[in-house]
Amino acid sequence: MKPSLPKGVRDFGPDQVDKRNYIFNVIRSVFIKYGYRPIETPVMENLSTLTGKYGEEGDRLLFKVLNNGDFLGKVKDEELTARDGKVILPKISKRGLRYDLTVPFARFVVQHRNDLTFPFKRYQIQPVWRGDRPQKGRYQEFYQCDVDVVGSPSLMYEAELVQIYDEVFANLGIPVTVKVSNRKILAGMAEAAGIADRFMDMTIAIDKLDKVGEDGVRNEMKGKGIPADSIDKVIGMLSITTLDELEVLFKDSETGLKGIEELRTFHKYFDTKEPTNEVKFDITLARGLNYYTGCIFEVAAEGVKMGSIGGGGRYDDLTSVFGLKDVSGVGVSFGAERIYDVMEELGLFPESFKSGLRVLLVGLDDETHRYAFECLNRLRAAGINSDLYPVPAKMAKQMKYANAIRVPYVIIIGGNEMETGLLGMKDMIAGEQEKLSLEEIIQKLS
């Protein structure tokens, strides 16, 4: 059998894992700095938890897990013949792989509400799965790095989360633009265009603007039966760049004016600190997920063609579907896979990021090899990542191995080195070699 992988998933070798861990560690350190605590949720959730939370398109991308055992046992022959998936699916699958980390987090909050202190600030770094068509920057299995706070409507947290975005990407060296808007502004646009009842159709169309362009958005709305004059009004509003301009159009929209007010309050907090990256209002920002109700955010990397590398927003009603009302939440997510691809393309990984091997010992015969193993134990006890070539061998063969694994230092031990206690330590980058005692080597590498 020829080994293969399902589409949209990947293996990661040691170098890739090192780089991914570097990204996770940078992100995690900022989360902790801002007072967020870690949680984890299961790979699988009940489908009833997941469905209906991401919109029609999101539901189609959910990975369903077949029931254990005879999963067709409850399906009637006539139902199989009719091939009606809506009838058959609930009988053969009750679980699904999580689509994101936000909905499982809402379920977690409701289920554990008596154990939590509100506002509750959490972060979560785990994989999610979506049945998307694989392409550059888009995979079917990928990691999300989420940070959320629930239990407070304070817009201070919107400002804090954008500061987290700004700090993380500054620490990673990725220049970004953080786009900011508000779902209530989208509702105001729908009201101003006379299509308040077609809000979701309009939002889904606008969310595709970057992919299909203005004509594509027009055709999308036209296909949903939205009148031509309303489409023209919506398209006209997409060129607005300031809240002052928008306020005039929203004079009769209470919801739209509330969205403007929330963005201005956000800026009163956020503008107290100068950001490293650009943070700007973008009326075209839609964030198609159904659960967003207030401020919404999206991050785009500069200097590289890539979709968004982060996004999020305020969700006031998400926990209510699980039976807990009046618990507002807000959060953002980092797209780790796309961040990795951006850093690779722009050459942003620092040379010093690896947590791997610092030094390789080589012994030239059986006796020096056993002595090298003794030295190895002392290096490891001192907290230095160390290894020993497994058998005595020709120097050329052992050095070839050292170059292949890109270890920065090699300690060479022959009979003379064992006798004097002065070991040959070679800097594999500079090409220089010196004689040092093991204690001096430990001091140098610690």
RODO-2510 file (C-alpha; in nm, 4 decimals, decimal comma):
residues 446
     n   res          X          Y          Z
     1     m     0,0000     0,0000     0,0000
     2     k     0,1316     0,3434    -0,0933
     3     p     0,1336     0,5714     0,2140
     4     s    -0,0769     0,8850     0,1776
     5     l    -0,2698     1,1487     0,3724
     6     p    -0,6280     1,2744     0,3366
     7     k    -0,6473     1,6037     0,1501
     8     g    -0,6148     1,9189     0,3553
     9     v    -0,3970     1,7705     0,6324
    10     r    -0,0182     1,7613     0,6682
    11     d     0,2745     1,6017     0,8484
    12     f     0,5233     1,8287     1,0243
    13     g     0,8942     1,7478     1,0543
    14     p     1,1175     1,8601     1,3428
    15     d     1,2097     2,1971     1,1878
    16     q     0,8453     2,2761     1,1144
    17     v     0,7358     2,1783     1,4643
    18     d     1,0104     2,3969     1,6125
    19     k     0,8859     2,6924     1,4084
    20     r     0,5225     2,6279     1,4977
    21     n     0,6108     2,6033     1,8660
    22     y     0,7948     2,9342     1,8355
    23     i     0,4728     3,0956     1,7076
    24     f     0,2619     2,9316     1,9795
    25     n     0,5045     3,0379     2,2524
    26     v     0,5089     3,4017     2,1377
    27     i     0,1283     3,4101     2,1251
    28     r     0,0886     3,2286     2,4570
    29     s     0,3290     3,4626     2,6370
    30     v     0,1205     3,7672     2,5392
    31     f    -0,2053     3,5946     2,6393
    32     i    -0,0616     3,5219     2,9836
    33     k     0,0757     3,8750     3,0156
    34     y    -0,2780     4,0121     2,9722
    35     g    -0,4222     3,7840     3,2401
    36     y    -0,5827     3,5061     3,0354
    37     r    -0,5967     3,1451     3,1616
    38     p    -0,5708     2,8245     2,9539
    39     i    -0,8494     2,5711     2,8940
    40     e    -0,8906     2,2769     2,6550
    41     t    -1,2043     2,1213     2,5046
    42     p    -1,2524     1,7833     2,3290
    43     v    -1,1846     1,7205     1,9613
    44     m    -1,5471     1,6085     1,9204
    45     e    -1,8638     1,7901     2,0192
    46     n    -2,2265     1,6888     1,9856
    47     l    -2,3564     1,7993     1,6458
    48     s    -2,6395     1,9745     1,8277
    49     t    -2,3713     2,1952     1,9876
    50     l    -2,2117     2,2846     1,6544
    51     t    -2,4912     2,3124     1,3989
    52     g    -2,6738     2,6400     1,3457
    53     k    -2,3926     2,8523     1,4921
    54     y    -2,1871     2,9233     1,1786
    55     g    -2,4503     2,9944     0,9162
    56     e    -2,5595     2,7718     0,6310
    57     e    -2,2156     2,7593     0,4684
    58     g    -2,0461     2,6792     0,7984
    59     d    -2,2822     2,3903     0,8650
    60     r    -2,1920     2,2388     0,5276
    61     l    -1,8216     2,2453     0,6218
    62     l    -1,8660     2,0564     0,9502
    63     f    -1,6964     1,7169     0,9665
    64     k    -1,9532     1,4659     1,0934
    65     v    -1,8450     1,1536     1,2817
    66     l    -2,0343     0,8297     1,2152
    67     n    -2,1968     0,6637     1,5159
    68     n    -2,0169     0,3622     1,6602
    69     g    -2,1118     0,0118     1,5543
    70     d    -2,3921    -0,0412     1,3003
    71     f    -2,4486     0,3256     1,2165
    72     l    -2,7086     0,2336     0,9524
    73     g    -2,9123     0,0234     1,1940
    74     k    -3,1785     0,2903     1,2552
    75     v    -3,2104     0,3961     0,8906
    76     k    -3,5084     0,2532     0,7021
    77     d    -3,4663     0,1099     0,3525
    78     e    -3,7005     0,3674     0,2017
    79     e    -3,4958     0,6475     0,3634
    80     l    -3,1791     0,5119     0,2037
    81     t    -3,3564     0,4875    -0,1308
    82     a    -3,4792     0,8481    -0,1018
    83     r    -3,1206     0,9631    -0,0251
    84     d    -3,2462     1,2543     0,1854
    85     g    -2,9416     1,3575     0,3881
    86     k    -3,1436     1,5733     0,6284
    87     v    -3,3444     1,2684     0,7331
    88     i    -3,0554     1,0213     0,7399
    89     l    -2,7841     1,2344     0,9056
    90     p    -2,9377     1,2568     1,2583
    91     k    -2,9692     0,8767     1,2601
    92     i    -2,6098     0,7974     1,1593
    93     s    -2,4115     1,0810     1,3209
    94     k    -2,4511     1,2545     1,6573
    95     r    -2,0999     1,4006     1,6861
    96     g    -1,8758     1,6266     1,4834
    97     l    -1,5200     1,7610     1,4866
    98     r    -1,5072     2,1123     1,6275
    99     y    -1,5261     2,3840     1,3600
   100     d    -1,3760     2,6540     1,5788
   101     l    -1,2917     2,7100     1,9459
   102     t    -1,5539     2,9764     2,0227
   103     v    -1,8720     2,7675     2,0191
   104     p    -1,7129     2,4896     2,2308
   105     f    -1,5957     2,7649     2,4675
   106     a    -1,9525     2,8944     2,5004
   107     r    -2,0653     2,5388     2,5798
   108     f    -1,7804     2,5103     2,8332
   109     v    -1,8836     2,8339     3,0057
   110     v    -2,2445     2,7227     3,0435
   111     q    -2,1523     2,3727     3,1587
   112     h    -1,8969     2,4961     3,4150
   113     r    -2,0565     2,8290     3,5107
   114     n    -2,0711     2,7429     3,8814
   115     d    -1,6929     2,6879     3,8858
   116     l    -1,5974     3,0088     3,7030
   117     t    -1,5469     3,3649     3,8253
   118     f    -1,6798     3,6287     3,5870
   119     p    -1,5485     3,8085     3,3911
   120     f    -1,3693     3,4900     3,2856
   121     k    -1,0642     3,5373     3,0613
   122     r    -0,9424     3,2307     2,8748
   123     y    -0,7044     3,1334     2,5993
   124     q    -0,7021     2,8119     2,3994
   125     i    -0,4526     2,6750     2,1446
   126     q    -0,5897     2,3619     1,9745
   127     p    -0,6666     2,2227     1,6262
   128     v    -1,0022     2,2606     1,4483
   129     w    -1,1435     2,1001     1,1326
   130     r    -1,3367     2,2377     0,8357
   131     g    -1,4320     2,0675     0,5092
   132     d    -1,2962     2,3578     0,3022
   133     r    -1,1367     2,3167    -0,0395
   134     p    -0,7612     2,3062     0,0373
   135     q    -0,5552     2,5897    -0,1109
   136     k    -0,2717     2,8233    -0,0119
   137     g    -0,3230     2,9247     0,3492
   138     r    -0,6386     2,7144     0,3849
   139     y    -0,6375     2,3610     0,5269
   140     q    -0,8954     2,1159     0,6564
   141     e    -0,7064     2,0639     0,9820
   142     f    -0,5458     2,3697     1,1386
   143     y    -0,4664     2,5279     1,4734
   144     q    -0,6471     2,8265     1,6189
   145     c    -0,5109     3,0363     1,9010
   146     d    -0,8116     3,1970     2,0696
   147     v    -0,8375     3,4499     2,3481
   148     d    -1,1793     3,5456     2,4900
   149     v    -1,3416     3,7118     2,7876
   150     v    -1,7019     3,6409     2,8903
   151     g    -1,9235     3,7968     3,1533
   152     s    -1,8786     4,1672     3,0789
   153     p    -2,0124     4,4030     2,8089
   154     s    -1,7246     4,6470     2,8684
   155     l    -1,5710     4,7798     2,5470
   156     m    -1,2432     4,7996     2,7358
   157     y    -1,1977     4,4362     2,6364
   158     e    -1,2322     4,5147     2,2642
   159     a    -0,9457     4,7613     2,3064
   160     e    -0,7422     4,5060     2,5029
   161     l    -0,7866     4,2360     2,2389
   162     v    -0,6729     4,4655     1,9577
   163     q    -0,3716     4,5548     2,1745
   164     i    -0,3007     4,1808     2,2006
   165     y    -0,3152     4,1545     1,8214
   166     d    -0,0799     4,4502     1,7881
   167     e     0,1700     4,3156     2,0421
   168     v     0,1759     3,9562     1,9153
   169     f     0,2370     4,0542     1,5541
   170     a     0,4982     4,3102     1,6587
   171     n     0,6777     4,0361     1,8574
   172     l     0,6604     3,8003     1,5578
   173     g     0,7889     4,0749     1,3278
   174     i     0,4858     4,0603     1,0959
   175     p     0,3606     4,4020     0,9779
   176     v    -0,0206     4,3903     0,9771
   177     t    -0,3320     4,6004     0,9407
   178     v    -0,6041     4,5390     1,1993
   179     k    -0,9441     4,6156     1,0490
   180     v    -1,2208     4,7180     1,2888
   181     s    -1,5962     4,7519     1,2385
   182     n    -1,9250     4,6606     1,4079
   183     r    -2,2061     4,4242     1,3128
   184     k    -2,4566     4,6934     1,4174
   185     i    -2,3122     4,9125     1,1416
   186     l    -2,3911     4,6352     0,8939
   187     a    -2,7449     4,6257     1,0339
   188     g    -2,7605     5,0043     0,9903
   189     m    -2,6501     4,9647     0,6280
   190     a    -2,9289     4,7146     0,5671
   191     e    -3,1816     4,9508     0,7237
   192     a    -3,0515     5,2496     0,5247
   193     a    -3,0812     5,0424     0,2045
   194     g    -3,4352     4,9313     0,2944
   195     i    -3,3454     4,5638     0,3278
   196     a    -3,3412     4,5124     0,7052
   197     d    -3,5131     4,1762     0,6503
   198     r    -3,2289     4,0687     0,4165
   199     f    -2,9491     4,1476     0,6614
   200     m    -2,7834     3,8054     0,6486
   201     d    -2,7975     3,7846     0,2679
   202     m    -2,6325     4,1273     0,2459
   203     t    -2,3672     4,0399     0,5060
   204     i    -2,2732     3,7109     0,3412
   205     a    -2,2339     3,8909     0,0083
   206     i    -2,0171     4,1707     0,1542
   207     d    -1,8007     3,9125     0,3331
   208     k    -1,6973     3,7835    -0,0127
   209     l    -1,5841     4,1254    -0,1411
   210     d    -1,2108     4,0439    -0,1239
   211     k    -1,2639     3,7221    -0,3199
   212     v    -1,5195     3,8209    -0,5853
   213     g    -1,4926     4,2012    -0,6094
   214     e    -1,7714     4,4574    -0,6297
   215     d    -1,9395     4,2925    -0,9299
   216     g    -1,9390     3,9600    -0,7509
   217     v    -2,1063     4,1166    -0,4462
   218     r    -2,3685     4,2730    -0,6743
   219     n    -2,4394     3,9404    -0,8419
   220     e    -2,4540     3,7616    -0,5056
   221     m    -2,7165     4,0040    -0,3727
   222     k    -2,9045     4,0020    -0,7017
   223     g    -2,9163     3,6231    -0,6885
   224     k    -3,0734     3,6476    -0,3429
   225     g    -3,3517     3,8648    -0,4835
   226     i    -3,2377     4,1968    -0,3346
   227     p    -3,3752     4,4944    -0,5374
   228     a    -3,1322     4,6782    -0,7680
   229     d    -3,1765     5,0180    -0,5971
   230     s    -3,0960     4,8625    -0,2574
   231     i    -2,7870     4,6963    -0,4054
   232     d    -2,6719     5,0345    -0,5386
   233     k    -2,7139     5,1909    -0,1929
   234     v    -2,5153     4,9125    -0,0260
   235     i    -2,2345     4,9314    -0,2838
   236     g    -2,2244     5,3103    -0,2427
   237     m    -2,1814     5,2770     0,1343
   238     l    -1,8849     5,0412     0,0960
   239     s    -1,6644     5,3358    -0,0026
   240     i    -1,7240     5,5235     0,3258
   241     t    -1,4098     5,5490     0,5398
   242     t    -1,5126     5,7564     0,8453
   243     l    -1,7729     5,7260     1,1181
   244     d    -1,8740     6,0914     1,0681
   245     e    -1,9782     6,0203     0,7078
   246     l    -2,1701     5,7161     0,8196
   247     e    -2,3529     5,8993     1,0973
   248     v    -2,5372     6,1155     0,8428
   249     l    -2,6671     5,8094     0,6559
   250     f    -2,7734     5,6394     0,9794
   251     k    -2,9843     5,9266     1,1147
   252     d    -3,2939     5,7014     1,1082
   253     s    -3,1180     5,3805     1,2171
   254     e    -3,0981     5,3385     1,5932
   255     t    -2,9000     5,0167     1,5521
   256     g    -2,6504     5,1748     1,3135
   257     l    -2,5965     5,4736     1,5439
   258     k    -2,5394     5,2340     1,8348
   259     g    -2,2645     5,0638     1,6315
   260     i    -2,0964     5,3998     1,5684
   261     e    -2,1180     5,4839     1,9396
   262     e    -1,9574     5,1509     2,0342
   263     l    -1,6674     5,2077     1,7929
   264     r    -1,6072     5,5541     1,9337
   265     t    -1,6036     5,4127     2,2861
   266     f    -1,3584     5,1452     2,1718
   267     h    -1,1260     5,4182     2,0447
   268     k    -1,1446     5,6115     2,3723
   269     y    -0,9769     5,3113     2,5352
   270     f    -0,7559     5,1965     2,2499
   271     d    -0,6177     5,5387     2,1575
   272     t    -0,4544     5,5770     2,5003
   273     k    -0,1587     5,3783     2,3628
   274     e     0,0118     5,4204     2,0253
   275     p    -0,0013     5,0905     1,8330
   276     t     0,2895     4,9448     1,6392
   277     n     0,0678     4,8406     1,3484
   278     e    -0,2084     5,0180     1,1576
   279     v    -0,5570     4,9893     1,3121
   280     k    -0,8345     5,1255     1,0925
   281     f    -1,2110     5,1305     1,0450
   282     d    -1,3232     4,9188     0,7471
   283     i    -1,6928     4,9252     0,6602
   284     t    -1,6501     4,6268     0,4247
   285     l    -1,5586     4,4023     0,7159
   286     a    -1,8451     4,1572     0,7616
   287     r    -1,7217     3,8452     0,9503
   288     g    -1,9866     3,6080     0,8165
   289     l    -2,0371     3,3985     1,1309
   290     n    -2,3888     3,4318     1,2723
   291     y    -2,2963     3,4796     1,6363
   292     y    -2,1224     3,8209     1,6163
   293     t    -2,3347     4,1071     1,7516
   294     g    -2,0999     4,4040     1,8109
   295     c    -1,7421     4,5050     1,7303
   296     i    -1,5685     4,2806     1,4785
   297     f    -1,1997     4,2536     1,3852
   298     e    -0,9846     4,1087     1,1090
   299     v    -0,6071     4,1083     1,0576
   300     a    -0,4299     4,1211     0,7208
   301     a    -0,0545     4,0760     0,6758
   302     e     0,1288     4,3402     0,4756
   303     g     0,3611     4,2528     0,1892
   304     v     0,2227     3,9072     0,1160
   305     k    -0,0836     3,7687    -0,0625
   306     m    -0,2737     3,5816     0,2063
   307     g    -0,6236     3,5779     0,3494
   308     s    -0,6895     3,7068     0,6983
   309     i    -0,4482     3,5792     0,9658
   310     g    -0,6776     3,6660     1,2559
   311     g    -1,0332     3,7688     1,3306
   312     g    -1,2996     3,7883     1,5957
   313     g    -1,5568     4,0042     1,7653
   314     r    -1,8293     4,0548     2,0268
   315     y    -2,0971     3,7891     2,0735
   316     d    -2,3796     3,8777     2,3128
   317     d    -2,6105     3,5810     2,2614
   318     l    -2,3903     3,2758     2,2091
   319     t    -2,4267     3,1206     2,5543
   320     s    -2,8053     3,1710     2,5460
   321     v    -2,8431     2,8831     2,2977
   322     f    -2,7055     2,6594     2,5733
   323     g    -2,9444     2,7974     2,8335
   324     l    -2,7398     3,0805     2,9890
   325     k    -2,8723     3,4250     2,8999
   326     d    -2,7277     3,7740     2,9466
   327     v    -2,3618     3,6656     2,9342
   328     s    -2,1781     3,8805     2,6839
   329     g    -1,8463     3,7721     2,5376
   330     v    -1,5771     3,8993     2,3043
   331     g    -1,2748     3,7259     2,1589
   332     v    -1,0237     3,7047     1,8771
   333     s    -0,8437     3,4209     1,7039
   334     f    -0,4978     3,3860     1,5486
   335     g    -0,4700     3,1696     1,2354
   336     a    -0,1502     2,9817     1,3203
   337     e    -0,1179     2,8061     0,9824
   338     r    -0,1375     3,1270     0,7837
   339     i     0,0930     3,3049     1,0277
   340     y     0,3451     3,0242     0,9686
   341     d     0,3131     3,0589     0,5906
   342     v     0,3539     3,4379     0,6105
   343     m     0,6651     3,4075     0,8273
   344     e     0,8162     3,1503     0,5918
   345     e     0,7448     3,3643     0,2852
   346     l     0,8863     3,6793     0,4447
   347     g     1,1815     3,5005     0,6118
   348     l     1,0831     3,6165     0,9604
   349     f     1,1836     3,3161     1,1718
   350     p     1,4895     3,4147     1,3802
   351     e     1,7926     3,1875     1,3728
   352     s     1,7850     3,1526     1,7514
   353     f     1,4276     3,0277     1,7862
   354     k     1,5042     2,6543     1,8027
   355     s     1,4764     2,4659     2,1288
   356     g     1,6677     2,1676     1,9877
   357     l     2,0127     2,0221     2,0310
   358     r     2,2928     2,2543     2,1491
   359     v     2,5843     2,0136     2,1379
   360     l     2,6787     1,6717     1,9940
   361     l     2,9544     1,4607     2,1501
   362     v     3,1680     1,2259     1,9369
   363     g     3,3901     0,9480     2,0671
   364     l     3,6667     0,8043     1,8538
   365     d     3,6911     0,4520     2,0052
   366     d     3,5079     0,2330     2,2553
   367     e     3,6810     0,3733     2,5625
   368     t     3,6381     0,7398     2,4690
   369     h     3,2780     0,6713     2,3652
   370     r     3,1981     0,5471     2,7184
   371     y     3,3773     0,8529     2,8628
   372     a     3,1757     1,0756     2,6287
   373     f     2,8560     0,9166     2,7651
   374     e     2,9654     1,0141     3,1168
   375     c     3,0197     1,3733     2,9942
   376     l     2,6808     1,3602     2,8241
   377     n     2,5105     1,2845     3,1560
   378     r     2,6772     1,5854     3,3188
   379     l     2,5777     1,8183     3,0339
   380     r     2,2160     1,7053     3,0511
   381     a     2,2147     1,7419     3,4306
   382     a     2,3220     2,1037     3,3758
   383     g     2,0139     2,1568     3,1556
   384     i     2,2007     2,1617     2,8243
   385     n     2,0322     1,9842     2,5308
   386     s     2,2969     1,7279     2,4348
   387     d     2,3420     1,4051     2,2430
   388     l     2,6139     1,1497     2,1621
   389     y     2,6749     0,9837     1,8271
   390     p     2,5644     0,6238     1,8956
   391     v     2,8854     0,4384     1,8053
   392     p     3,2554     0,5180     1,7651
   393     a     3,3116     0,5938     1,3973
   394     k     3,5393     0,7808     1,1612
   395     m     3,5555     1,1501     1,2333
   396     a     3,4294     1,2416     0,8835
   397     k     3,1154     1,0315     0,9251
   398     q     3,0320     1,1811     1,2661
   399     m     3,0922     1,5400     1,1480
   400     k     2,8751     1,4783     0,8421
   401     y     2,5956     1,3770     1,0796
   402     a     2,6541     1,6891     1,2919
   403     n     2,6232     1,9101     0,9837
   404     a     2,3084     1,7286     0,8699
   405     i     2,1281     1,7917     1,2010
   406     r     2,2655     2,1501     1,2146
   407     v     2,3901     2,1235     1,5727
   408     p     2,5776     2,4443     1,6700
   409     y     2,8588     2,2763     1,8724
   410     v     3,0459     1,9459     1,8594
   411     i     3,2622     1,8095     2,1423
   412     i     3,5369     1,5800     2,0125
   413     i     3,6811     1,3239     2,2561
   414     g     3,9842     1,1122     2,1746
   415     g     4,2436     0,9452     2,3981
   416     n     4,4352     1,2691     2,4608
   417     e     4,1182     1,4615     2,5501
   418     m     4,0132     1,1910     2,7954
   419     e     4,3586     1,1897     2,9539
   420     t     4,3940     1,5694     2,9974
   421     g     4,0282     1,6510     3,0603
   422     l     4,0488     1,9245     2,7944
   423     l     3,7882     1,8479     2,5326
   424     g     3,7850     1,9722     2,1737
   425     m     3,4817     2,1991     2,1301
   426     k     3,4072     2,3070     1,7724
   427     d     3,1773     2,5964     1,6824
   428     m     3,0056     2,4563     1,3731
   429     i     2,8924     2,7973     1,2523
   430     a     3,2174     2,9900     1,2960
   431     g     3,4350     2,6850     1,2206
   432     e     3,6576     2,7589     1,5215
   433     q     3,7782     2,4996     1,7736
   434     e     3,9144     2,5346     2,1264
   435     k     4,0231     2,3124     2,4160
   436     l     3,8023     2,3470     2,7242
   437     s     3,7305     2,1498     3,0403
   438     l     3,3795     2,0106     3,0764
   439     e     3,3103     2,2691     3,3488
   440     e     3,4112     2,5502     3,1124
   441     i     3,1921     2,4038     2,8383
   442     i     2,8936     2,3895     3,0761
   443     q     2,9548     2,7505     3,1779
   444     k     2,9783     2,8591     2,8123
   445     l     2,6600     2,6844     2,7055
   446     s     2,4482     2,7615     3,0129
***
